[in-house]
């Protein structure tokens, strides 16, 4: 929650919140902050091994997309290109982690390319 609240304050409408598998309601308060400041929010679908966190996020009614983890990069990339939460439907090939990191670096100046792949 603290991370998402800080991200929302810093990035406002460019903030992206992704809630994946986990227990409890962690992330829901931060998700609310991201949405209140115009950001974009995703939650993992029923594929989550531990669905408490994504279900709590969805229950807020503020999630833009509920999707499989494999679809997250495509949604975030389209959001970064359009700057809009209304992302056109259609099949889009997910870009590589490297290209995702490049988009994040270009938009924010933060380089996540050295992070462990499992963290990303």
TORLUM-489425 format. One record per residue (C-alpha): residue number from 1; residue in one letter; x, y, z negated. Coordinates in nm, 2 decimals. Each point is the difference from the previous one (the first is absolute). Example, Ala and Ser with C-alpha at 12.3 -4.5 7.8 and 13.67 -1.06 7.14 Angstrom:
# TORLUM-489425
+-----+------+--------+--------+--------+
:  nr : rest :     xx :     yy :     zz :
+-----+------+--------+--------+--------+
:   1 :    A :   1.23 :  -0.45 :  -0.78 :
:   2 :    S :   0.14 :   0.34 :   0.07 :
+-----+------+--------+--------+--------+
# end
This chain:
# TORLUM-489425
+-----+------+--------+--------+--------+
:  nr : rest :     xx :     yy :     zz :
+-----+------+--------+--------+--------+
:   1 :    X :   0.00 :   0.00 :   0.00 :
:   2 :    X :   0.28 :   0.24 :  -0.09 :
:   3 :    X :   0.18 :  -0.06 :   0.33 :
:   4 :    X :  -0.32 :   0.06 :   0.21 :
:   5 :    X :  -0.10 :   0.31 :  -0.20 :
:   6 :    X :   0.35 :   0.14 :   0.05 :
:   7 :    X :  -0.01 :  -0.09 :   0.37 :
:   8 :    X :  -0.34 :   0.16 :   0.05 :
:   9 :    X :   0.12 :   0.32 :  -0.17 :
:  10 :    X :   0.31 :   0.01 :   0.22 :
:  11 :    X :  -0.13 :  -0.12 :   0.33 :
:  12 :    X :  -0.37 :   0.09 :  -0.02 :
:  13 :    X :  -0.17 :  -0.10 :   0.33 :
:  14 :    X :   0.30 :  -0.19 :   0.11 :
:  15 :    X :   0.00 :  -0.24 :  -0.30 :
:  16 :    X :  -0.07 :  -0.37 :   0.06 :
:  17 :    X :  -0.11 :  -0.23 :  -0.27 :
:  18 :    X :   0.01 :  -0.38 :   0.05 :
:  19 :    X :  -0.13 :  -0.23 :  -0.27 :
:  20 :    X :   0.10 :  -0.36 :   0.04 :
:  21 :    X :  -0.04 :  -0.32 :  -0.20 :
:  22 :    X :   0.03 :   0.05 :  -0.38 :
:  23 :    X :  -0.19 :  -0.04 :  -0.32 :
:  24 :    X :  -0.18 :   0.28 :  -0.19 :
:  25 :    X :  -0.11 :   0.33 :   0.13 :
:  26 :    X :   0.34 :   0.15 :   0.06 :
:  27 :    X :   0.00 :   0.25 :   0.29 :
:  28 :    X :  -0.37 :   0.10 :  -0.01 :
:  29 :    X :   0.06 :   0.33 :  -0.18 :
:  30 :    X :   0.29 :   0.08 :   0.23 :
:  31 :    X :  -0.21 :  -0.09 :   0.30 :
:  32 :    X :  -0.26 :   0.25 :  -0.11 :
:  33 :    X :   0.26 :   0.27 :  -0.02 :
:  34 :    X :   0.13 :  -0.08 :   0.35 :
:  35 :    X :  -0.36 :   0.02 :   0.14 :
:  36 :    X :  -0.08 :   0.32 :  -0.19 :
:  37 :    X :   0.29 :   0.17 :   0.17 :
:  38 :    X :  -0.08 :  -0.13 :   0.35 :
:  39 :    X :   0.22 :  -0.31 :   0.02 :
:  40 :    X :  -0.06 :  -0.34 :   0.16 :
:  41 :    X :  -0.07 :  -0.32 :  -0.20 :
:  42 :    X :   0.01 :  -0.37 :   0.08 :
:  43 :    X :  -0.07 :  -0.31 :  -0.21 :
:  44 :    X :   0.07 :  -0.37 :   0.06 :
:  45 :    X :  -0.28 :  -0.21 :   0.12 :
:  46 :    X :  -0.11 :  -0.34 :  -0.15 :
:  47 :    X :   0.34 :  -0.14 :   0.09 :
:  48 :    X :   0.14 :   0.14 :  -0.33 :
:  49 :    X :   0.11 :  -0.28 :  -0.23 :
:  50 :    X :  -0.08 :   0.22 :  -0.30 :
:  51 :    X :  -0.29 :   0.21 :   0.11 :
:  52 :    X :  -0.07 :   0.22 :  -0.31 :
:  53 :    X :   0.20 :   0.30 :   0.12 :
:  54 :    X :  -0.13 :   0.01 :   0.36 :
:  55 :    X :  -0.36 :  -0.07 :  -0.12 :
:  56 :    X :   0.03 :   0.29 :  -0.26 :
:  57 :    X :   0.13 :   0.23 :   0.28 :
:  58 :    X :  -0.29 :  -0.10 :   0.23 :
:  59 :    X :  -0.25 :   0.05 :  -0.28 :
:  60 :    X :   0.10 :   0.37 :  -0.01 :
:  61 :    X :  -0.17 :   0.05 :   0.34 :
:  62 :    X :   0.30 :   0.20 :   0.11 :
:  63 :    X :   0.20 :  -0.26 :   0.20 :
:  64 :    X :   0.02 :   0.08 :   0.37 :
:  65 :    X :   0.08 :  -0.35 :   0.11 :
:  66 :    X :   0.00 :  -0.35 :  -0.15 :
:  67 :    X :   0.24 :  -0.22 :   0.19 :
:  68 :    X :   0.25 :  -0.28 :   0.00 :
:  69 :    X :   0.36 :   0.10 :  -0.09 :
:  70 :    X :   0.11 :  -0.07 :   0.36 :
:  71 :    X :  -0.23 :   0.29 :   0.11 :
:  72 :    X :   0.12 :   0.26 :  -0.24 :
:  73 :    X :   0.29 :   0.13 :   0.21 :
:  74 :    X :  -0.22 :   0.04 :   0.30 :
:  75 :    X :  -0.26 :   0.20 :  -0.19 :
:  76 :    X :   0.27 :   0.22 :  -0.16 :
:  77 :    X :   0.17 :   0.06 :   0.33 :
:  78 :    X :  -0.32 :   0.10 :   0.17 :
:  79 :    X :  -0.08 :   0.23 :  -0.29 :
:  80 :    X :   0.35 :   0.16 :   0.02 :
:  81 :    X :  -0.05 :   0.06 :   0.38 :
:  82 :    X :  -0.35 :   0.14 :  -0.02 :
:  83 :    X :   0.01 :   0.16 :  -0.34 :
:  84 :    X :  -0.36 :  -0.12 :  -0.04 :
:  85 :    X :  -0.17 :  -0.25 :  -0.22 :
:  86 :    X :  -0.23 :  -0.09 :   0.29 :
:  87 :    X :   0.22 :  -0.24 :   0.18 :
:  88 :    X :  -0.14 :  -0.14 :   0.33 :
:  89 :    X :  -0.08 :  -0.36 :   0.00 :
:  90 :    X :   0.19 :  -0.24 :   0.22 :
:  91 :    X :   0.28 :  -0.24 :  -0.01 :
:  92 :    X :   0.34 :   0.15 :  -0.06 :
:  93 :    X :   0.32 :  -0.20 :  -0.03 :
:  94 :    X :   0.16 :   0.06 :  -0.33 :
:  95 :    X :   0.33 :   0.18 :   0.02 :
:  96 :    X :   0.31 :  -0.13 :  -0.17 :
:  97 :    X :   0.10 :   0.09 :  -0.36 :
:  98 :    X :   0.29 :   0.20 :   0.15 :
:  99 :    X :  -0.24 :   0.21 :   0.21 :
: 100 :    X :  -0.23 :   0.05 :  -0.29 :
: 101 :    X :   0.29 :   0.12 :  -0.21 :
: 102 :    X :   0.10 :   0.24 :   0.28 :
: 103 :    X :  -0.35 :   0.15 :   0.00 :
: 104 :    X :   0.00 :   0.04 :  -0.37 :
: 105 :    X :   0.35 :   0.16 :   0.02 :
: 106 :    X :  -0.11 :   0.24 :   0.28 :
: 107 :    X :  -0.32 :   0.10 :  -0.19 :
: 108 :    X :   0.14 :   0.03 :  -0.35 :
: 109 :    X :   0.38 :   0.01 :   0.02 :
: 110 :    X :   0.01 :  -0.31 :  -0.23 :
: 111 :    X :   0.20 :  -0.29 :   0.13 :
: 112 :    X :  -0.14 :  -0.34 :  -0.12 :
: 113 :    X :   0.20 :  -0.21 :   0.25 :
: 114 :    X :   0.23 :  -0.12 :  -0.28 :
: 115 :    X :  -0.28 :  -0.14 :  -0.20 :
: 116 :    X :  -0.05 :  -0.38 :  -0.04 :
: 117 :    X :  -0.23 :  -0.13 :   0.28 :
: 118 :    X :  -0.23 :  -0.16 :  -0.26 :
: 119 :    X :  -0.04 :   0.34 :  -0.17 :
: 120 :    X :  -0.10 :   0.16 :   0.32 :
+-----+------+--------+--------+--------+
# end
